[in-house]
């Protein structure tokens, strides 16, 4: 590992919370695609599979920011454990309903319950921000976390799709639930690196989403999420049409591998100038990379096209995290990061659902029109909101607040 990344882990406790975060984030890449695979295996209905995945994503969009707002106020341990237990109970209900063929409405209720799964990525990034705020190491830390995200997306779909197709249909989502339980309870047992809560009296009124810059980021990532959601569902269907459904996991892993490689390199670079320009360039690159998917005729071509498309993902996400720090007050940082994940979740819901309908109506190849259109929408929203991103909010407290946080954590 390059020395800038190795230097991150000089901070006590950083290895532990990072490892726990890796486990806790595996379900992010496993649960949705696992449910799609499970339902398609059991019923053959891609429309239903996409709708259930969309339900989970929409529920996460509604509940995720509220969970993170509570975390900002009361701390990670007090909030994450009970909501995770609730999500695990909902996941158990979903698997039992699918296995025994209970009514579809029960599937949707359980899928909605899974939506309260906490945003583990935001929790880990908040811990890095508490350690390295205001230093160049924070850019490296965000880059490292984006690489971890992509490693999850490389191995998660392979494991989830592979288990569900080779072992039994419910195996992928079941293992995802196990990873969630292990990751969250390990993370919340590490109190020394937990960010200091900001009680309600320290909060300004209203949500972090009142920030105009954050609104632009979230709206753009709705369209970006639609790209990801559609690509997942369409790729599984396209691989099945080609007679190699199990190969979908390898193709999606290459998509994540492109992002992982780009993120690792991006973290070694130090940029000058406005980050919003790099962010807009990344959005445009993601949109353009969807065009070749419209021409796919076989799985090898699709694999190459998705690898190239992945190169723009991690750098854009890393820059987004830097922009959130500029546009969201410190006391609402976890909530602000979760709102971006919420935008992605809404987009995944729309993309996977629409892609499922298109596949059922016109076949898998036509489904790649969904991410292409979504990319064009992302670019349009990014350009329209660009001026808002150039006006960051002033951060209260400055170095005094940072010093106070470290002091409180040391006392705790």
C-alpha positions as CSV (number, residue, x, y, z in Angstrom):
1,X,0.0,0.0,0.0
2,X,1.4,3.4,-0.9
3,X,2.9,5.4,2.1
4,X,0.1,8.1,2.2
5,X,-2.4,5.4,2.8
6,X,-0.2,3.5,5.3
7,X,0.3,6.8,7.2
8,X,-3.5,7.1,7.8
9,X,-3.4,4.2,10.2
10,X,-0.9,5.8,12.6
11,X,-3.9,7.1,14.5
12,X,-4.9,4.7,17.3
13,X,-8.1,2.7,16.6
14,X,-8.2,3.6,12.9
15,X,-7.5,0.1,11.7
16,X,-10.3,-1.3,13.9
17,X,-13.1,1.0,12.8
18,X,-12.0,0.8,9.1
19,X,-12.1,-3.0,9.2
20,X,-15.5,-2.9,10.9
21,X,-16.7,-0.5,8.3
22,X,-15.7,-2.8,5.5
23,X,-17.8,-5.7,7.0
24,X,-20.7,-3.3,7.6
25,X,-20.7,-2.0,4.1
26,X,-20.7,-5.4,2.3
27,X,-24.5,-5.5,2.4
28,X,-24.7,-2.3,0.4
29,X,-23.5,-4.2,-2.7
30,X,-25.0,-7.6,-1.7
31,X,-28.5,-7.0,-0.5
32,X,-30.1,-5.3,-3.5
33,X,-28.5,-7.5,-6.2
34,X,-29.1,-10.5,-3.9
35,X,-32.8,-9.8,-3.8
36,X,-33.0,-9.3,-7.5
37,X,-31.2,-12.7,-8.1
38,X,-33.3,-14.4,-5.4
39,X,-36.7,-13.2,-6.7
40,X,-35.7,-13.9,-10.3
41,X,-34.6,-17.4,-9.4
42,X,-37.8,-18.2,-7.4
43,X,-40.4,-16.4,-9.6
44,X,-38.8,-15.4,-12.9
45,X,-40.3,-11.9,-12.5
46,X,-37.7,-9.2,-13.0
47,X,-40.3,-6.5,-12.6
48,X,-41.1,-7.7,-9.1
49,X,-37.4,-8.1,-8.3
50,X,-36.6,-4.5,-9.4
51,X,-39.6,-3.1,-7.5
52,X,-38.5,-4.8,-4.3
53,X,-35.0,-3.5,-4.7
54,X,-36.5,0.0,-5.4
55,X,-38.6,-0.3,-2.2
56,X,-35.5,-1.0,-0.1
57,X,-33.7,2.0,-1.7
58,X,-36.6,4.4,-1.3
59,X,-37.1,3.3,2.4
60,X,-33.4,4.0,2.9
61,X,-33.8,7.4,1.3
62,X,-36.6,8.3,3.8
63,X,-35.1,6.7,6.9
64,X,-31.4,7.0,6.4
65,X,-31.0,10.8,6.9
66,X,-33.2,10.6,10.0
67,X,-31.0,7.8,11.5
68,X,-27.9,9.9,10.8
69,X,-29.4,13.0,12.3
70,X,-30.0,11.0,15.5
71,X,-26.4,9.8,15.3
72,X,-25.1,13.4,15.1
73,X,-27.1,14.2,18.2
74,X,-26.7,11.0,20.4
75,X,-23.7,9.2,19.0
76,X,-23.2,6.1,16.9
77,X,-23.5,3.4,19.5
78,X,-26.8,4.5,21.0
79,X,-28.5,4.8,17.6
80,X,-27.0,2.2,15.3
81,X,-27.5,-0.9,17.5
82,X,-31.4,-0.7,17.8
83,X,-32.0,0.3,14.2
84,X,-29.7,-2.5,12.9
85,X,-31.7,-5.0,15.0
86,X,-34.9,-3.8,13.4
87,X,-33.4,-4.0,9.9
88,X,-32.2,-7.6,10.6
89,X,-35.7,-8.6,11.7
90,X,-37.1,-7.2,8.4
91,X,-34.5,-9.0,6.4
92,X,-35.4,-12.3,8.1
93,X,-39.0,-11.6,7.2
94,X,-38.2,-11.0,3.6
95,X,-36.3,-14.3,3.3
96,X,-39.0,-16.3,4.9
97,X,-41.7,-14.7,2.7
98,X,-39.7,-15.4,-0.4
99,X,-38.9,-19.0,0.6
100,X,-42.5,-19.9,1.5
101,X,-44.2,-18.0,-1.3
102,X,-46.2,-15.7,0.9
103,X,-48.1,-12.7,-0.6
104,X,-46.2,-10.1,-2.5
105,X,-47.3,-7.3,-0.1
106,X,-45.4,-9.0,2.7
107,X,-42.3,-8.8,0.5
108,X,-42.8,-5.1,0.1
109,X,-43.4,-4.5,3.8
110,X,-40.2,-6.3,4.8
111,X,-38.2,-4.6,2.0
112,X,-39.3,-1.2,3.4
113,X,-38.1,-2.3,6.9
114,X,-34.7,-3.1,5.6
115,X,-34.5,0.6,4.6
116,X,-33.5,1.6,8.1
117,X,-30.1,0.1,7.6
118,X,-27.6,2.8,8.7
119,X,-25.2,4.4,6.3
120,X,-22.0,2.8,7.5
121,X,-19.9,4.6,4.9
122,X,-21.0,8.0,6.4
123,X,-20.2,6.7,9.9
124,X,-16.7,5.7,9.0
125,X,-16.1,9.0,7.1
126,X,-17.3,10.9,10.1
127,X,-14.7,9.1,12.2
128,X,-11.9,10.0,9.7
129,X,-13.1,13.6,9.7
130,X,-12.9,13.8,13.5
131,X,-9.3,12.5,13.3
132,X,-8.0,14.5,10.3
133,X,-10.3,17.5,9.7
134,X,-8.4,20.4,8.1
135,X,-5.4,18.3,7.0
136,X,-4.3,16.8,3.7
137,X,-4.8,13.3,5.2
138,X,-8.6,13.7,5.1
139,X,-8.5,13.7,1.2
140,X,-6.4,10.5,1.4
141,X,-8.8,9.0,4.0
142,X,-11.9,9.8,1.8
143,X,-10.0,8.2,-1.2
144,X,-9.2,5.1,0.9
145,X,-12.9,4.8,1.8
146,X,-14.0,5.1,-1.8
147,X,-11.5,2.3,-2.6
148,X,-13.1,0.2,0.2
149,X,-16.5,0.9,-1.2
150,X,-15.5,-0.4,-4.6
151,X,-13.8,-3.5,-3.1
152,X,-17.2,-4.2,-1.5
153,X,-18.8,-3.7,-4.9
154,X,-16.2,-6.0,-6.6
155,X,-16.7,-8.9,-4.2
156,X,-20.2,-8.3,-2.9
157,X,-22.1,-9.1,-6.1
158,X,-19.8,-12.0,-6.9
159,X,-20.5,-13.5,-3.5
160,X,-24.2,-12.7,-3.5
161,X,-25.1,-13.8,-7.0
162,X,-22.8,-16.8,-6.8
163,X,-24.3,-18.1,-3.6
164,X,-27.9,-17.5,-4.7
165,X,-27.3,-19.3,-8.1
166,X,-25.1,-22.1,-6.9
167,X,-26.3,-22.9,-3.4
168,X,-29.9,-21.7,-2.7
169,X,-31.7,-18.5,-3.8
170,X,-31.8,-16.9,-0.3
171,X,-28.1,-17.4,0.4
172,X,-26.9,-14.1,-0.9
173,X,-29.2,-11.8,1.1
174,X,-28.7,-14.1,4.2
175,X,-25.0,-13.6,4.2
176,X,-25.5,-9.9,3.6
177,X,-27.5,-9.7,6.8
178,X,-24.8,-11.5,8.7
179,X,-22.2,-9.1,7.5
180,X,-24.4,-6.2,8.6
181,X,-24.8,-7.5,12.1
182,X,-21.0,-8.3,12.5
183,X,-19.9,-4.9,11.1
184,X,-22.3,-2.7,13.1
185,X,-21.8,-4.3,16.4
186,X,-18.0,-4.4,16.0
187,X,-17.9,-0.7,15.0
188,X,-20.1,0.4,17.8
189,X,-17.9,-1.4,20.4
190,X,-15.1,1.0,19.5
191,X,-15.9,4.0,21.6
192,X,-12.5,5.8,21.5
193,X,-12.8,6.9,17.8
194,X,-16.5,7.6,17.9
195,X,-17.2,11.3,17.0
196,X,-18.4,13.4,19.8
197,X,-22.2,13.9,19.6
198,X,-23.7,17.3,19.1
199,X,-26.8,17.5,21.3
200,X,-29.9,19.2,20.0
201,X,-29.1,22.6,21.6
202,X,-25.9,22.8,19.5
203,X,-27.9,22.4,16.2
204,X,-29.2,25.1,14.1
205,X,-32.8,24.6,13.1
206,X,-33.8,22.4,10.3
207,X,-32.1,19.7,8.2
208,X,-28.7,19.8,6.6
209,X,-30.6,19.6,3.3
210,X,-31.4,23.3,3.7
211,X,-27.9,23.9,2.3
212,X,-28.3,25.0,-1.4
213,X,-25.0,23.3,-2.3
214,X,-26.1,20.0,-0.7
215,X,-29.3,20.2,-2.6
216,X,-27.4,20.3,-5.9
217,X,-25.2,17.3,-4.9
218,X,-28.2,15.2,-3.8
219,X,-30.3,16.0,-6.9
220,X,-27.4,15.1,-9.2
221,X,-26.8,11.9,-7.4
222,X,-30.4,10.9,-7.8
223,X,-29.6,10.7,-11.5
224,X,-26.3,9.1,-10.8
225,X,-27.9,6.4,-8.6
226,X,-30.3,5.6,-11.5
227,X,-27.2,4.8,-13.5
228,X,-26.0,2.3,-10.9
229,X,-29.4,0.7,-10.2
230,X,-30.2,0.2,-13.9
231,X,-26.7,-1.2,-14.7
232,X,-27.1,-3.8,-12.0
233,X,-30.5,-5.1,-13.0
234,X,-29.9,-4.9,-16.8
235,X,-26.5,-6.6,-16.5
236,X,-28.0,-9.6,-14.7
237,X,-30.8,-9.9,-17.3
238,X,-28.3,-9.4,-20.2
239,X,-26.1,-12.2,-18.9
240,X,-29.1,-14.5,-18.6
241,X,-30.1,-13.7,-22.2
242,X,-26.6,-14.6,-23.2
243,X,-26.9,-17.9,-21.4
244,X,-24.4,-17.1,-18.6
245,X,-26.3,-15.6,-15.7
246,X,-23.6,-16.3,-13.2
247,X,-21.2,-14.2,-15.3
248,X,-23.1,-11.1,-14.3
249,X,-21.2,-11.0,-11.0
250,X,-17.8,-10.9,-12.8
251,X,-19.0,-8.2,-15.2
252,X,-20.3,-6.0,-12.3
253,X,-17.1,-6.6,-10.4
254,X,-15.1,-5.2,-13.3
255,X,-17.3,-2.1,-13.2
256,X,-16.3,-1.7,-9.5
257,X,-12.7,-2.6,-10.3
258,X,-12.4,0.4,-12.6
259,X,-13.6,2.7,-9.9
260,X,-11.4,1.1,-7.3
261,X,-8.2,1.6,-9.5
262,X,-9.1,5.2,-10.2
263,X,-9.9,6.0,-6.6
264,X,-6.5,4.5,-5.4
265,X,-4.6,6.7,-7.8
266,X,-6.8,9.8,-7.1
267,X,-6.0,9.6,-3.4
268,X,-2.3,10.0,-4.1
269,X,-2.8,13.3,-6.0
270,X,-3.1,16.7,-4.5
271,X,-5.2,19.2,-6.4
272,X,-5.4,23.0,-6.4
273,X,-8.3,25.0,-7.5
274,X,-12.0,24.7,-7.1
275,X,-13.2,21.1,-6.3
276,X,-16.6,21.8,-7.9
277,X,-14.9,21.9,-11.3
278,X,-13.4,18.5,-10.8
279,X,-16.8,17.3,-9.6
280,X,-18.7,18.5,-12.7
281,X,-16.0,16.9,-15.0
282,X,-16.6,13.6,-13.2
283,X,-20.3,13.8,-13.7
284,X,-19.8,14.5,-17.4
285,X,-17.4,11.5,-17.7
286,X,-19.9,9.2,-16.0
287,X,-22.6,10.2,-18.4
288,X,-20.4,9.8,-21.5
289,X,-19.3,6.4,-20.4
290,X,-22.8,5.1,-20.6
291,X,-23.1,5.6,-24.3
292,X,-21.1,2.5,-25.4
293,X,-23.4,0.3,-23.4
294,X,-26.1,1.0,-26.0
295,X,-23.9,-0.9,-28.5
296,X,-23.2,-4.0,-26.5
297,X,-23.6,-7.3,-28.3
298,X,-21.8,-9.8,-26.0
299,X,-20.5,-10.1,-22.4
300,X,-16.8,-9.5,-23.1
301,X,-17.6,-6.1,-24.8
302,X,-19.9,-5.3,-21.9
303,X,-17.1,-6.1,-19.4
304,X,-14.6,-3.8,-21.0
305,X,-17.2,-1.0,-21.4
306,X,-18.2,-1.2,-17.7
307,X,-14.5,-1.2,-16.6
308,X,-13.9,2.0,-18.5
309,X,-17.1,3.5,-17.2
310,X,-16.1,2.7,-13.6
311,X,-12.9,4.9,-13.9
312,X,-14.9,8.1,-13.2
313,X,-17.0,6.9,-10.2
314,X,-14.6,7.0,-7.3
315,X,-12.9,10.3,-8.1
316,X,-16.3,11.9,-8.4
317,X,-17.5,10.4,-5.1
318,X,-14.2,11.6,-3.3
319,X,-14.7,15.1,-4.6
320,X,-18.3,15.0,-3.5
321,X,-17.3,14.3,0.1
322,X,-15.0,17.3,0.1
323,X,-17.8,19.5,-1.2
324,X,-20.1,18.2,1.6
325,X,-17.6,19.4,4.2
326,X,-17.7,22.9,2.5
327,X,-21.5,23.1,2.4
328,X,-22.7,21.4,5.6
329,X,-22.2,22.7,9.2
330,X,-19.9,20.4,11.2
331,X,-22.6,19.4,13.6
332,X,-24.6,17.9,10.7
333,X,-21.7,16.2,8.8
334,X,-23.0,12.6,9.2
335,X,-26.5,13.7,8.1
336,X,-25.1,15.6,5.1
337,X,-23.1,12.6,3.9
338,X,-26.1,10.4,4.3
339,X,-28.2,12.8,2.2
340,X,-25.9,12.1,-0.7
341,X,-26.3,8.4,-0.1
342,X,-30.0,9.0,0.0
343,X,-29.9,10.7,-3.4
344,X,-28.1,7.7,-4.7
345,X,-30.6,5.4,-3.1
346,X,-33.6,7.2,-4.7
347,X,-31.8,7.0,-8.0
348,X,-31.1,3.3,-7.6
349,X,-34.8,2.8,-6.8
350,X,-35.8,4.6,-9.9
351,X,-33.2,3.1,-12.1
352,X,-33.7,-0.5,-11.0
353,X,-37.5,-0.3,-11.2
354,X,-37.6,1.4,-14.6
355,X,-34.9,-1.0,-16.0
356,X,-37.0,-4.0,-14.8
357,X,-40.0,-2.7,-16.6
358,X,-38.0,-2.1,-19.8
359,X,-36.4,-5.5,-19.6
360,X,-39.8,-7.2,-19.2
361,X,-41.2,-5.2,-22.2
362,X,-38.3,-5.0,-24.6
363,X,-35.4,-7.2,-23.5
364,X,-32.2,-6.6,-21.7
365,X,-30.3,-4.7,-24.4
366,X,-33.0,-2.0,-24.5
367,X,-32.5,-1.6,-20.8
368,X,-29.2,0.1,-21.2
369,X,-31.0,3.1,-22.5
370,X,-32.0,3.8,-18.9
371,X,-28.5,4.5,-17.6
372,X,-27.7,6.5,-20.7
373,X,-30.7,8.8,-20.1
374,X,-29.9,9.0,-16.4
375,X,-26.4,10.2,-17.2
376,X,-27.7,13.0,-19.4
377,X,-30.0,14.1,-16.6
378,X,-27.1,14.1,-14.1
379,X,-25.1,16.4,-16.4
380,X,-28.0,18.8,-16.9
381,X,-28.7,19.1,-13.1
382,X,-24.9,19.5,-12.4
383,X,-24.6,22.4,-14.9
384,X,-27.8,24.1,-13.6
385,X,-26.7,23.9,-10.0
386,X,-23.0,24.7,-10.5
387,X,-23.2,28.3,-9.2
388,X,-24.6,27.1,-5.9
389,X,-21.6,24.8,-5.4
390,X,-19.2,27.8,-5.7
391,X,-20.7,29.4,-2.5
392,X,-19.7,27.2,0.5
393,X,-21.2,27.9,4.0
394,X,-18.9,29.3,6.7
395,X,-17.9,26.6,9.2
396,X,-18.5,27.6,12.8
397,X,-16.0,27.0,15.5
398,X,-12.9,26.6,13.4
399,X,-9.8,25.1,15.0
400,X,-11.3,25.8,18.5
401,X,-14.2,23.5,17.8
402,X,-11.8,20.8,16.4
403,X,-9.6,21.1,19.5
404,X,-12.6,20.8,21.8
405,X,-13.8,17.7,20.0
406,X,-10.4,16.0,20.4
407,X,-10.4,17.1,24.1
408,X,-13.9,15.6,24.7
409,X,-12.9,12.4,23.0
410,X,-9.8,12.1,25.1
411,X,-11.8,12.6,28.3
412,X,-14.4,10.1,27.1
